Amino acid sequence: MKKVILFSLIGLMVSSCNRHQSEQRKLKVQATLNAYKDSVPDFGIVALIDNGAFLDTASIGYSFGNNPVSVKNRFCMGSCTKMYTAVAMLKLQEKGLLNINDSLFKYLPKHPFIDSTITIKQLLNHTSGIADFLSGGLMNASILNPYGDFSDKVLYDNIVGVNFEKGTRWEYCNTNYFLLTKIMEKVTDKSWEMNIQELIINPLQLKNTYPYFSNTIDNLAHPILDGQDYHSTPKIGIHTISIGSGVIVSDIFDLNTFIRALLIDKTLVSKNSLDAMTSFYSYKTTKWGLGLEEATYGNRILVGHTGRQLSYITYAFIDPKTKESIIVMNNNMNDEVIDKVFEKLCE
């Protein structure tokens, strides 16, 4: 009987300790954001930490006007979209529809600045050497003239150079992920949006994730830039030029479900696929896998991605050691507070 009582007391102590640690973490998340509440006069920030045993969220600021931002708001995650595109490509490989070591000549038309011997893998990890087609004013054009001509021909015509020999170094490039969408469309006879829906959104039962950027999405936090609300600005041009690389809209919970399924639960892709995604190419201080980055924040080595889009910022990472996911999203691309918030949450 004494042993039973002793074990019960130990169990109660452990349970109490876990609840205390959870409450401390919860207070830290809200307290971290509260420290910056005076720095978000016309936009908002939401944050989440999840270690599998507890899920804590917090928010400060505004969705638009005088409307407080909420963790239920949806945000465009920008380049975090690349994680989804990479997952879709690996799942298509699992289906036998492609091989990431295939050369581009099997899938893409000839182009003066696209070496046909570049592999799909080199597109995925940004070692292709192809110049970024968004560096020449295409993004501004898509905002100023959203119903302009952004056909495939126009996008291919905006690929106007090569920055280095394939495989010799690393350079972040949105062109890579545009080309991946073209390969995806060819091998499946379906749009990128349909593939993301069928390969990721449906299996994970994501109810607040959209494979497009549109101001018609309910509960979308308005994009605020330099005090101006761009919610009414048509997003069709932005979507077209950023397809595959920066257009998925989601809330913080769905994004958490995705990144944990991929990197913590390891149920989204096969072990071989995940091993390939997390085999990081090192170049100077950068470590880049297939749609994933390994980055150091404080004493943590995290895996995930960041994203920026008109006008949002997203941090979505997991800590492989602690099994924590740490996510921060906002609706102001010029906000410098969110960087500090994320770093604080990583302490």
ZATI-843800 format. One record per residue (C-alpha): residue in three letters; chain; z, x, y. Coordinates in nm, 4 decimals. Layout:
BEGIN
{node "ALA","A",{Z,X,Y}}
...
***
This chain:
BEGIN
{node "MET","A",{0.0000,0.0000,0.0000}}
{node "LYS","A",{0.0813,0.2853,0.2378}}
{node "LYS","A",{-0.2627,0.4368,0.1786}}
{node "VAL","A",{-0.4296,0.1054,0.2561}}
{node "ILE","A",{-0.2303,0.0721,0.5772}}
{node "LEU","A",{-0.3124,0.4326,0.6719}}
{node "PHE","A",{-0.6851,0.3859,0.6125}}
{node "SER","A",{-0.6768,0.0626,0.8129}}
{node "LEU","A",{-0.5074,0.2377,1.1022}}
{node "ILE","A",{-0.7626,0.5186,1.0930}}
{node "GLY","A",{-1.0440,0.2614,1.0884}}
{node "LEU","A",{-0.8966,0.0839,1.3885}}
{node "MET","A",{-0.8613,0.4128,1.5743}}
{node "VAL","A",{-1.2251,0.5091,1.5038}}
{node "SER","A",{-1.3455,0.1633,1.6056}}
{node "SER","A",{-1.1404,0.1784,1.9239}}
{node "CYS","A",{-1.2759,0.5263,2.0000}}
{node "ASN","A",{-1.6356,0.4105,1.9490}}
{node "ARG","A",{-1.5810,0.1122,2.1785}}
{node "HIS","A",{-1.4267,0.3413,2.4398}}
{node "GLN","A",{-1.7197,0.5840,2.4193}}
{node "SER","A",{-1.9635,0.2947,2.4441}}
{node "GLU","A",{-1.7870,0.1581,2.7500}}
{node "GLN","A",{-1.7842,0.5030,2.9090}}
{node "ARG","A",{-2.1592,0.5323,2.8526}}
{node "LYS","A",{-2.2122,0.1845,2.9916}}
{node "LEU","A",{-2.0124,0.2688,3.2997}}
{node "LYS","A",{-2.2092,0.5912,3.3347}}
{node "VAL","A",{-2.5455,0.4127,3.3314}}
{node "GLN","A",{-2.4485,0.1596,3.5955}}
{node "ALA","A",{-2.2503,0.4139,3.7961}}
{node "THR","A",{-2.5445,0.6545,3.7947}}
{node "LEU","A",{-2.7736,0.3905,3.9405}}
{node "ASN","A",{-2.5114,0.2601,4.1831}}
{node "ALA","A",{-2.4879,0.6044,4.3406}}
{node "TYR","A",{-2.8454,0.5559,4.4639}}
{node "LYS","A",{-2.8453,0.1868,4.5548}}
{node "ASP","A",{-2.8741,0.2636,4.9267}}
{node "SER","A",{-3.1844,0.4732,4.8587}}
{node "VAL","A",{-3.3928,0.1840,4.7215}}
{node "PRO","A",{-3.4387,-0.0451,5.0249}}
{node "ASP","A",{-3.7526,-0.2264,4.9061}}
{node "PHE","A",{-3.8052,-0.1368,4.5393}}
{node "GLY","A",{-3.6030,-0.1209,4.2208}}
{node "ILE","A",{-3.5018,0.0960,3.9273}}
{node "VAL","A",{-3.4010,-0.0085,3.5760}}
{node "ALA","A",{-3.2454,0.2208,3.3163}}
{node "LEU","A",{-3.1574,0.2073,2.9480}}
{node "ILE","A",{-2.9708,0.4229,2.6987}}
{node "ASP","A",{-2.9680,0.3323,2.3302}}
{node "ASN","A",{-2.8158,0.5354,2.0464}}
{node "GLY","A",{-2.8653,0.2764,1.7756}}
{node "ALA","A",{-2.5016,0.1648,1.7856}}
{node "PHE","A",{-2.4995,0.0434,2.1432}}
{node "LEU","A",{-2.7575,-0.0501,2.4020}}
{node "ASP","A",{-2.6688,-0.0197,2.7698}}
{node "THR","A",{-2.8830,-0.1098,3.0680}}
{node "ALA","A",{-2.8495,-0.1188,3.4444}}
{node "SER","A",{-3.0593,-0.1987,3.7498}}
{node "ILE","A",{-3.0551,-0.1537,4.1270}}
{node "GLY","A",{-3.2856,-0.2577,4.4080}}
{node "TYR","A",{-3.5599,-0.5159,4.4286}}
{node "SER","A",{-3.8551,-0.6473,4.2339}}
{node "PHE","A",{-4.0148,-0.7598,4.5602}}
{node "GLY","A",{-3.8873,-0.8883,4.8941}}
{node "ASN","A",{-3.5238,-0.9905,4.8578}}
{node "ASN","A",{-3.5513,-1.0561,4.4849}}
{node "PRO","A",{-3.3230,-0.8263,4.2835}}
{node "VAL","A",{-3.4944,-0.6237,4.0142}}
{node "SER","A",{-3.3907,-0.7036,3.6588}}
{node "VAL","A",{-3.4195,-0.5380,3.3179}}
{node "LYS","A",{-3.6295,-0.8440,3.2343}}
{node "ASN","A",{-3.8942,-0.7365,3.4846}}
{node "ARG","A",{-4.2152,-0.5838,3.3563}}
{node "PHE","A",{-4.3609,-0.2585,3.4867}}
{node "CYS","A",{-4.6865,-0.0700,3.4440}}
{node "MET","A",{-4.5841,0.2390,3.2469}}
{node "GLY","A",{-4.8746,0.4580,3.3615}}
{node "SER","A",{-4.9388,0.7585,3.1403}}
{node "CYS","A",{-4.6757,0.6552,2.8864}}
{node "THR","A",{-4.9765,0.4530,2.7690}}
{node "LYS","A",{-5.1038,0.7765,2.6133}}
{node "MET","A",{-4.8317,0.7569,2.3480}}
{node "TYR","A",{-4.9733,0.4215,2.2358}}
{node "THR","A",{-5.3311,0.5478,2.2318}}
{node "ALA","A",{-5.2259,0.8501,2.0266}}
{node "VAL","A",{-5.0378,0.6300,1.7798}}
{node "ALA","A",{-5.3422,0.4041,1.7444}}
{node "MET","A",{-5.5680,0.7034,1.6725}}
{node "LEU","A",{-5.3310,0.8322,1.4035}}
{node "LYS","A",{-5.3111,0.4869,1.2465}}
{node "LEU","A",{-5.6911,0.4725,1.2384}}
{node "GLN","A",{-5.6862,0.8064,1.0595}}
{node "GLU","A",{-5.4416,0.6578,0.8083}}
{node "LYS","A",{-5.6965,0.3792,0.7515}}
{node "GLY","A",{-5.9655,0.6382,0.6810}}
{node "LEU","A",{-6.1756,0.5462,0.9857}}
{node "LEU","A",{-6.1620,0.8925,1.1419}}
{node "ASN","A",{-6.0071,1.2360,1.1096}}
{node "ILE","A",{-5.8429,1.4002,1.4099}}
{node "ASN","A",{-6.0120,1.7268,1.3113}}
{node "ASP","A",{-6.3530,1.5632,1.3486}}
{node "SER","A",{-6.5788,1.7015,1.6207}}
{node "LEU","A",{-6.6911,1.4783,1.9038}}
{node "PHE","A",{-7.0592,1.4979,1.8106}}
{node "LYS","A",{-6.9858,1.2382,1.5394}}
{node "TYR","A",{-6.8791,0.9777,1.7953}}
{node "LEU","A",{-6.9895,1.0459,2.1524}}
{node "PRO","A",{-7.3256,1.0752,2.3301}}
{node "LYS","A",{-7.4444,1.4141,2.4525}}
{node "HIS","A",{-7.3029,1.5155,2.7891}}
{node "PRO","A",{-7.3536,1.8375,2.9908}}
{node "PHE","A",{-6.9792,1.8925,3.0344}}
{node "ILE","A",{-6.8530,1.7749,2.6954}}
{node "ASP","A",{-6.8697,2.0388,2.4229}}
{node "SER","A",{-6.9641,1.8390,2.1121}}
{node "THR","A",{-6.7551,2.0724,1.8922}}
{node "ILE","A",{-6.4320,1.9715,2.0653}}
{node "THR","A",{-6.2107,1.7890,1.8157}}
{node "ILE","A",{-6.0265,1.4603,1.8496}}
{node "LYS","A",{-5.7046,1.6583,1.8153}}
{node "GLN","A",{-5.7970,1.8685,2.1195}}
{node "LEU","A",{-5.8428,1.5495,2.3193}}
{node "LEU","A",{-5.5043,1.4232,2.2018}}
{node "ASN","A",{-5.3136,1.7388,2.2992}}
{node "HIS","A",{-5.5069,1.8195,2.6186}}
{node "THR","A",{-5.6628,2.1431,2.4973}}
{node "SER","A",{-6.0255,2.0280,2.5315}}
{node "GLY","A",{-6.0927,2.2086,2.8606}}
{node "ILE","A",{-6.2764,1.9073,3.0058}}
{node "ALA","A",{-6.2105,1.8471,3.3769}}
{node "ASP","A",{-6.0182,1.5368,3.4816}}
{node "PHE","A",{-6.2563,1.2666,3.6023}}
{node "LEU","A",{-5.9818,1.1080,3.8153}}
{node "SER","A",{-5.9570,1.4147,4.0393}}
{node "GLY","A",{-6.2659,1.3251,4.2428}}
{node "GLY","A",{-6.1527,1.0099,4.4214}}
{node "LEU","A",{-6.2196,0.7613,4.1429}}
{node "MET","A",{-5.8663,0.6208,4.1628}}
{node "ASN","A",{-5.8944,0.5469,4.5351}}
{node "ALA","A",{-6.2331,0.3875,4.4788}}
{node "SER","A",{-6.0887,0.1556,4.2142}}
{node "ILE","A",{-5.8256,0.0362,4.4629}}
{node "LEU","A",{-6.0485,0.0025,4.7676}}
{node "ASN","A",{-6.3346,-0.1575,4.5743}}
{node "PRO","A",{-6.1736,-0.3087,4.2613}}
{node "TYR","A",{-6.4862,-0.5028,4.1648}}
{node "GLY","A",{-6.7156,-0.2039,4.2008}}
{node "ASP","A",{-6.9204,-0.0426,3.9274}}
{node "PHE","A",{-6.6853,0.1334,3.6858}}
{node "SER","A",{-6.9105,0.1107,3.3834}}
{node "ASP","A",{-6.9062,0.3731,3.1100}}
{node "LYS","A",{-7.2087,0.5375,3.2718}}
{node "VAL","A",{-7.0226,0.5759,3.6010}}
{node "LEU","A",{-6.7144,0.7117,3.4279}}
{node "TYR","A",{-6.9182,0.9608,3.2246}}
{node "ASP","A",{-7.0979,1.0632,3.5457}}
{node "ASN","A",{-6.7575,1.1463,3.6983}}
{node "ILE","A",{-6.7015,1.4109,3.4319}}
{node "VAL","A",{-6.8410,1.6970,3.6342}}
{node "GLY","A",{-6.6980,2.0194,3.4992}}
{node "VAL","A",{-6.5151,2.2297,3.2424}}
{node "ASN","A",{-6.1948,2.4086,3.3342}}
{node "PHE","A",{-6.1585,2.6382,3.0312}}
{node "GLU","A",{-6.2924,2.7085,2.6851}}
{node "LYS","A",{-6.1647,2.4513,2.4341}}
{node "GLY","A",{-5.8492,2.5483,2.2471}}
{node "THR","A",{-5.7669,2.8477,2.4671}}
{node "ARG","A",{-5.5023,2.6809,2.6835}}
{node "TRP","A",{-5.3574,2.3483,2.7906}}
{node "GLU","A",{-5.4258,2.1273,3.0916}}
{node "TYR","A",{-5.3289,1.7632,3.1364}}
{node "CYS","A",{-5.6441,1.5536,3.1609}}
{node "ASN","A",{-5.7036,1.1767,3.1755}}
{node "THR","A",{-6.0660,1.2239,3.0681}}
{node "ASN","A",{-5.9407,1.3118,2.7202}}
{node "TYR","A",{-5.7886,0.9691,2.6731}}
{node "PHE","A",{-6.0885,0.7860,2.8159}}
{node "LEU","A",{-6.2981,0.9590,2.5491}}
{node "LEU","A",{-6.0460,0.8624,2.2822}}
{node "THR","A",{-6.0966,0.4962,2.3730}}
{node "LYS","A",{-6.4712,0.5375,2.3271}}
{node "ILE","A",{-6.4144,0.6855,1.9807}}
{node "MET","A",{-6.1711,0.4062,1.8967}}
{node "GLU","A",{-6.4227,0.1428,2.0015}}
{node "LYS","A",{-6.6979,0.3024,1.7919}}
{node "VAL","A",{-6.5040,0.3329,1.4653}}
{node "THR","A",{-6.3465,-0.0143,1.4841}}
{node "ASP","A",{-6.6106,-0.2169,1.6716}}
{node "LYS","A",{-6.3193,-0.3471,1.8791}}
{node "SER","A",{-6.1948,-0.2792,2.2301}}
{node "TRP","A",{-5.9061,-0.0447,2.2999}}
{node "GLU","A",{-5.6994,-0.3474,2.4053}}
{node "MET","A",{-5.7604,-0.5226,2.0725}}
{node "ASN","A",{-5.6685,-0.2097,1.8796}}
{node "ILE","A",{-5.3415,-0.1663,2.0689}}
{node "GLN","A",{-5.2605,-0.5327,2.0112}}
{node "GLU","A",{-5.3337,-0.5203,1.6386}}
{node "LEU","A",{-5.2002,-0.1732,1.5560}}
{node "ILE","A",{-4.8849,-0.1639,1.7707}}
{node "ILE","A",{-4.7931,-0.4790,1.9621}}
{node "ASN","A",{-4.8230,-0.7232,1.6706}}
{node "PRO","A",{-4.6504,-0.5104,1.4022}}
{node "LEU","A",{-4.3561,-0.4361,1.6345}}
{node "GLN","A",{-4.3487,-0.7993,1.7566}}
{node "LEU","A",{-4.3469,-0.6862,2.1185}}
{node "LYS","A",{-4.3281,-1.0013,2.3303}}
{node "ASN","A",{-4.3349,-0.8374,2.6728}}
{node "THR","A",{-4.6045,-0.5738,2.6276}}
{node "TYR","A",{-4.9600,-0.6129,2.7580}}
{node "PRO","A",{-5.2525,-0.3758,2.6930}}
{node "TYR","A",{-5.3769,-0.4284,3.0466}}
{node "PHE","A",{-5.2633,-0.4064,3.4097}}
{node "SER","A",{-5.2961,-0.7313,3.6035}}
{node "ASN","A",{-5.1138,-0.9038,3.8871}}
{node "THR","A",{-5.1240,-1.2255,3.6799}}
{node "ILE","A",{-4.8591,-1.0957,3.4373}}
{node "ASP","A",{-4.5424,-1.3029,3.4742}}
{node "ASN","A",{-4.2289,-1.1305,3.5977}}
{node "LEU","A",{-4.4186,-0.8163,3.6974}}
{node "ALA","A",{-4.2182,-0.6079,3.9427}}
{node "HIS","A",{-4.4445,-0.5735,4.2447}}
{node "PRO","A",{-4.5920,-0.2291,4.3065}}
{node "ILE","A",{-4.4394,-0.1051,4.6323}}
{node "LEU","A",{-4.5859,0.1987,4.8066}}
{node "ASP","A",{-4.4653,0.3246,5.1453}}
{node "GLY","A",{-4.3086,-0.0136,5.2122}}
{node "GLN","A",{-4.6271,-0.2071,5.1348}}
{node "ASP","A",{-4.6462,-0.4627,4.8544}}
{node "TYR","A",{-4.9666,-0.4163,4.6488}}
{node "HIS","A",{-4.9084,-0.7060,4.4119}}
{node "SER","A",{-5.2043,-0.9057,4.5413}}
{node "THR","A",{-5.4408,-0.6093,4.5119}}
{node "PRO","A",{-5.6780,-0.6740,4.2171}}
{node "LYS","A",{-5.6023,-0.4368,3.9297}}
{node "ILE","A",{-5.9297,-0.4746,3.7372}}
{node "GLY","A",{-6.0722,-0.1504,3.8789}}
{node "ILE","A",{-5.7548,0.0455,3.8081}}
{node "HIS","A",{-5.7433,-0.0952,3.4573}}
{node "THR","A",{-6.1043,-0.0006,3.3841}}
{node "ILE","A",{-6.0765,0.3628,3.4917}}
{node "SER","A",{-5.7298,0.4066,3.3364}}
{node "ILE","A",{-5.7985,0.2375,3.0037}}
{node "GLY","A",{-5.6323,0.4302,2.7232}}
{node "SER","A",{-5.4505,0.6571,2.9640}}
{node "GLY","A",{-5.2381,0.4535,3.2048}}
{node "VAL","A",{-5.2470,0.0723,3.2015}}
{node "ILE","A",{-4.9974,-0.0752,2.9541}}
{node "VAL","A",{-4.7417,-0.3100,3.1102}}
{node "SER","A",{-4.4055,-0.3615,2.9406}}
{node "ASP","A",{-4.0382,-0.4208,2.9984}}
{node "ILE","A",{-3.7728,-0.1621,2.9256}}
{node "PHE","A",{-3.6685,-0.3256,2.5970}}
{node "ASP","A",{-4.0159,-0.3316,2.4414}}
{node "LEU","A",{-4.0760,0.0271,2.5482}}
{node "ASN","A",{-3.7468,0.1183,2.3823}}
{node "THR","A",{-3.8488,-0.0632,2.0637}}
{node "PHE","A",{-4.1761,0.1303,2.0565}}
{node "ILE","A",{-4.0350,0.4769,2.1151}}
{node "ARG","A",{-3.7486,0.4292,1.8687}}
{node "ALA","A",{-3.9809,0.2929,1.6006}}
{node "LEU","A",{-4.2018,0.5977,1.6494}}
{node "LEU","A",{-3.9484,0.8787,1.6872}}
{node "ILE","A",{-3.6072,0.7565,1.5643}}
{node "ASP","A",{-3.6709,0.5002,1.2903}}
{node "LYS","A",{-4.0011,0.6716,1.2056}}
{node "THR","A",{-4.1603,0.3501,1.0841}}
{node "LEU","A",{-4.4610,0.3195,1.3144}}
{node "VAL","A",{-4.6807,0.5889,1.1604}}
{node "SER","A",{-4.6723,0.7852,0.8355}}
{node "LYS","A",{-4.4712,1.1052,0.7990}}
{node "ASN","A",{-4.7896,1.3118,0.8039}}
{node "SER","A",{-4.9028,1.1396,1.1230}}
{node "LEU","A",{-4.5674,1.1904,1.2930}}
{node "ASP","A",{-4.5605,1.5546,1.1864}}
{node "ALA","A",{-4.9015,1.5966,1.3485}}
{node "MET","A",{-4.7901,1.4204,1.6673}}
{node "THR","A",{-4.4809,1.6417,1.6964}}
{node "SER","A",{-4.6516,1.9729,1.6214}}
{node "PHE","A",{-4.6344,2.1037,1.9764}}
{node "TYR","A",{-4.8926,2.3337,2.1332}}
{node "SER","A",{-4.7163,2.5843,2.3580}}
{node "TYR","A",{-4.8709,2.7038,2.6813}}
{node "LYS","A",{-4.6478,2.8825,2.9331}}
{node "THR","A",{-4.3535,2.6410,2.9833}}
{node "THR","A",{-4.5383,2.3413,2.8391}}
{node "LYS","A",{-4.5061,2.2049,2.4861}}
{node "TRP","A",{-4.7485,1.9254,2.4052}}
{node "GLY","A",{-4.8157,1.7364,2.0847}}
{node "LEU","A",{-5.0477,1.4428,2.0219}}
{node "GLY","A",{-4.9616,1.2020,2.3022}}
{node "LEU","A",{-4.6104,1.3456,2.3216}}
{node "GLU","A",{-4.4365,1.6070,2.5318}}
{node "GLU","A",{-4.1334,1.8186,2.4446}}
{node "ALA","A",{-3.9357,1.8727,2.7655}}
{node "THR","A",{-3.5991,2.0177,2.8613}}
{node "TYR","A",{-3.3626,1.8230,3.0874}}
{node "GLY","A",{-3.0297,1.9949,3.1394}}
{node "ASN","A",{-2.9058,2.1012,2.7973}}
{node "ARG","A",{-3.1230,1.8479,2.6146}}
{node "ILE","A",{-3.4577,1.8991,2.4476}}
{node "LEU","A",{-3.6310,1.5609,2.4629}}
{node "VAL","A",{-3.9522,1.4168,2.3215}}
{node "GLY","A",{-4.1558,1.1459,2.4930}}
{node "HIS","A",{-4.3727,1.0991,2.7985}}
{node "THR","A",{-4.3672,1.0264,3.1708}}
{node "GLY","A",{-4.5988,0.7958,3.3596}}
{node "ARG","A",{-4.7191,0.7214,3.7112}}
{node "GLN","A",{-4.9503,0.4450,3.8254}}
{node "LEU","A",{-5.0009,0.2365,4.1383}}
{node "SER","A",{-4.7178,0.2071,4.2064}}
{node "TYR","A",{-4.4752,0.2758,3.9232}}
{node "ILE","A",{-4.2919,0.5632,3.7550}}
{node "THR","A",{-4.1652,0.5690,3.3965}}
{node "TYR","A",{-3.9578,0.8138,3.1944}}
{node "ALA","A",{-3.9439,0.7369,2.8202}}
{node "PHE","A",{-3.7798,0.9970,2.5960}}
{node "ILE","A",{-3.5639,1.0364,2.2887}}
{node "ASP","A",{-3.3115,1.3060,2.2043}}
{node "PRO","A",{-3.3777,1.4048,1.8414}}
{node "LYS","A",{-3.0240,1.5467,1.8048}}
{node "THR","A",{-2.8218,1.2514,1.9341}}
{node "LYS","A",{-3.0778,0.9842,1.8347}}
{node "GLU","A",{-3.0541,0.8440,2.1865}}
{node "SER","A",{-3.3432,0.6915,2.3737}}
{node "ILE","A",{-3.3320,0.7247,2.7511}}
{node "ILE","A",{-3.5713,0.5174,2.9601}}
{node "VAL","A",{-3.6039,0.4685,3.3358}}
{node "MET","A",{-3.8686,0.2584,3.5136}}
{node "ASN","A",{-3.9364,0.1721,3.8784}}
{node "ASN","A",{-4.1943,0.0079,4.1039}}
{node "ASN","A",{-4.2502,0.2792,4.3669}}
{node "MET","A",{-4.4664,0.5817,4.2844}}
{node "ASN","A",{-4.3364,0.7781,4.5846}}
{node "ASP","A",{-3.9734,0.7343,4.4813}}
{node "GLU","A",{-3.7879,1.0624,4.4339}}
{node "VAL","A",{-3.4620,0.8951,4.3333}}
{node "ILE","A",{-3.5804,0.8099,3.9835}}
{node "ASP","A",{-3.6141,1.1801,3.8963}}
{node "LYS","A",{-3.2495,1.2345,3.9885}}
{node "VAL","A",{-3.1421,0.9221,3.7998}}
{node "PHE","A",{-3.3110,1.0376,3.4806}}
{node "GLU","A",{-3.1651,1.3867,3.5052}}
{node "LYS","A",{-2.8175,1.2406,3.5583}}
{node "LEU","A",{-2.8525,1.0130,3.2582}}
{node "CYS","A",{-2.9433,1.3163,3.0488}}
{node "GLU","A",{-2.6190,1.4979,3.1322}}
***
